[in-house]
Amino acid sequence: MIYKNMDDAKKKNSSTCASKEKMQNPLDTMVKETLSQIKHKLFVMSGKGGVGKSSVAANIAVGLAQKGFKVGLIDVDLHGPSIAKIMGMKGLLNATEDKKLIPKDCIFGLKVVSMQSLMQEKDQAIIWRGPAKTGMIKQFIGSVKWGQLDYLVIDAPPGTGDEPITIAQTISDAKAVIVTTPQDVATDDVRKSVSFCKTVKMEIAGIIENMSGFECPHCGKQIDLFKTGGGKKMAEEVNVNFLGSIPFDTNVVNACDDGKPIISDNQDSAFSKAILSVVDKIV
């Protein structure tokens, strides 16, 4: 199209922009409004499963809440949500009159949302492809009444698939906290997580080495079940901040099964002290 003058072109462009704004997805608008009320977003991820990522995410969230911060915790592991169990959440989420989900209030005022708390049957399998998962993650952010938060902790499934990509695209200022165990098979996969973050331009807050050493309850000697120091060494090699090592503690398993993160019940344990040290570095 040829315009008679520059003013006509400007009017046309202005009209087109206005139309695009009207056509913007209402959910995207709600997501933007919600995120504007949250100061810091921590994206807890791992290169592989079985490294204790969810228990670390839950205890970091509780540690932040214990320090007096307003904290929210989202479980975006849609196929294998475990945060609800770890946090002792019961029942389904309620909703406000304007149909916004109300997160569960847990210990120290921590607000939690998990896929598990939207399912009538806890053993129901979620069989979704990418677009459905993307929509649900945006719902967890934009359609939940989070209010003003200092921190939003996001627990993601392992790997670099749909869920991490959605978070990276939706929350541009999120910072990654990458969890690994010391052995090479784990740190090799974590390098892929570091590469992912650099590719999507997500800032990395740091790397945590979980299950780093086990103190024998009988003799007190440390046993390196999965080696030790691999996470720190790898962090140095990829030039990423190392947030600390967290020891293996069998009480963490019992605490998670009981729905009471260990940091909320036993701050004197070696695990809790290590988590609090990590929280201090994050803050």
Residue pairs with C-beta under 8 A, 6 or more apart in sequence:
1 12
3 9
3 12
27 135
27 138
27 139
27 142
27 143
28 138
28 142
29 142
30 142
30 143
31 138
31 141
31 142
31 170
32 142
33 142
34 141
34 142
34 144
34 146
35 41
35 141
35 171
37 146
37 147
37 148
37 149
38 72
38 146
38 148
38 149
38 150
38 151
38 152
39 149
39 150
39 151
40 150
40 151
40 152
40 175
41 151
41 152
41 154
41 171
41 173
41 174
41 175
42 60
42 151
42 152
42 153
42 154
42 174
42 175
42 177
42 205
42 282
43 154
43 156
43 164
43 167
43 168
43 171
43 174
43 175
43 176
43 177
43 202
44 53
44 56
44 57
44 60
44 153
44 154
44 155
44 156
44 176
44 177
44 179
45 53
45 156
45 158
45 164
45 176
45 177
45 178
45 179
45 193
46 53
46 158
46 178
46 179
46 180
46 189
46 190
46 193
47 158
47 159
47 160
47 178
47 180
47 186
47 188
47 189
47 190
47 191
47 192
47 193
48 158
48 159
48 185
48 186
48 189
48 190
49 157
49 158
50 181
51 158
51 179
51 180
51 181
51 186
51 210
51 211
52 179
52 181
52 210
52 211
52 246
52 252
53 155
53 156
53 158
53 179
53 210
54 75
54 77
54 82
54 83
54 86
54 155
55 86
55 252
55 256
55 261
56 179
56 208
56 210
56 246
56 275
57 73
57 83
57 153
57 154
57 155
57 177
57 179
58 73
58 83
58 86
58 87
58 155
58 256
58 261
59 261
59 262
59 263
59 271
59 272
59 275
60 153
60 177
60 275
60 278
60 279
60 282
61 71
61 72
61 73
61 110
61 151
61 153
62 107
62 108
62 110
62 261
62 263
62 264
63 263
63 275
63 276
63 278
63 279
64 71
64 150
64 151
64 153
64 279
64 282
64 283
65 71
65 107
65 108
65 109
65 110
66 108
66 263
66 264
67 279
67 283
69 150
69 151
70 109
70 147
70 148
70 149
70 150
70 151
71 108
71 109
71 110
71 111
71 149
71 150
71 151
71 152
71 153
72 103
72 110
72 111
72 112
72 113
72 146
72 149
72 151
72 152
72 153
73 83
73 87
73 106
73 110
73 111
73 112
73 113
73 152
73 153
73 154
73 155
74 112
74 113
74 114
74 140
74 141
74 152
74 153
74 154
74 155
75 81
75 82
75 83
75 84
75 112
75 113
75 114
75 115
75 116
75 155
76 115
76 137
76 140
76 154
76 155
76 156
76 157
76 163
76 166
76 167
77 83
77 115
77 155
77 156
77 157
77 163
78 115
78 126
78 128
78 133
78 136
78 137
78 157
78 163
79 125
79 126
79 157
80 157
81 114
81 115
81 116
82 256
83 89
83 112
83 114
83 116
83 155
84 112
84 114
84 116
84 117
85 116
85 256
85 257
85 259
86 256
86 259
86 261
87 104
87 106
87 107
87 110
87 112
87 114
87 259
87 261
88 106
88 258
88 259
88 260
89 104
89 106
89 112
89 114
89 116
89 117
89 259
91 117
92 117
92 118
92 119
92 120
93 101
93 102
93 103
93 104
93 113
93 117
93 118
94 101
94 102
95 101
95 102
96 102
96 145
99 143
100 143
100 144
100 145
101 113
101 139
101 143
101 144
101 145
102 144
102 145
103 111
103 112
103 113
103 144
103 145
103 146
104 111
104 112
104 113
104 117
105 111
106 112
107 260
107 261
107 264
108 264
111 146
111 149
113 140
113 144
115 126
115 136
116 122
128 136
130 162
133 162
133 163
133 166
134 162
134 166
137 163
137 166
137 167
137 170
138 166
138 170
141 170
141 171
146 152
154 167
154 171
154 174
156 163
156 164
156 167
157 163
157 164
160 192
160 193
160 196
164 196
165 200
167 174
168 174
168 200
168 202
169 200
173 203
174 202
174 203
175 202
175 203
175 204
175 205
176 193
176 197
176 202
176 203
176 204
176 205
177 205
177 206
177 207
177 208
177 243
177 282
178 190
178 193
178 194
178 197
178 204
178 206
178 207
178 208
178 240
179 207
179 208
179 210
180 186
180 187
180 189
180 190
180 207
180 208
180 209
180 210
180 230
180 231
180 234
181 209
181 210
181 211
181 212
181 226
181 230
181 231
182 209
182 211
182 212
182 224
182 226
182 227
182 228
182 229
182 230
182 231
183 226
183 227
183 230
184 227
184 230
186 226
186 230
187 230
187 231
187 233
187 234
190 207
190 231
190 234
191 234
191 238
194 204
194 238
194 240
196 202
197 203
197 204
204 240
204 241
205 241
205 243
205 282
206 235
206 240
206 241
206 242
206 243
206 281
206 282
207 231
207 234
207 235
207 240
207 241
207 242
207 243
208 231
208 243
208 244
208 245
208 246
208 278
209 228
209 229
209 230
209 231
209 232
209 242
209 244
209 245
209 246
210 231
210 246
211 225
211 226
211 246
211 247
211 248
212 226
212 228
212 229
212 231
212 245
212 246
212 247
212 248
213 222
213 223
213 224
213 225
213 228
213 245
213 247
213 248
214 222
214 223
214 224
214 225
214 247
214 248
214 249
215 221
215 222
215 223
215 247
215 270
216 222
216 223
225 248
226 248
228 245
229 245
231 242
231 245
232 242
232 245
235 241
235 242
236 242
241 281
243 278
243 281
243 282
244 274
244 277
244 278
244 281
245 274
246 271
246 274
246 275
246 278
247 270
247 271
247 274
249 262
249 269
249 270
249 271
251 262
251 266
251 269
251 271
252 262
252 271
255 261
255 262
255 265
255 266
256 262
262 269
262 271
262 272
263 271
263 272
263 275
263 276
266 272
267 273
267 276
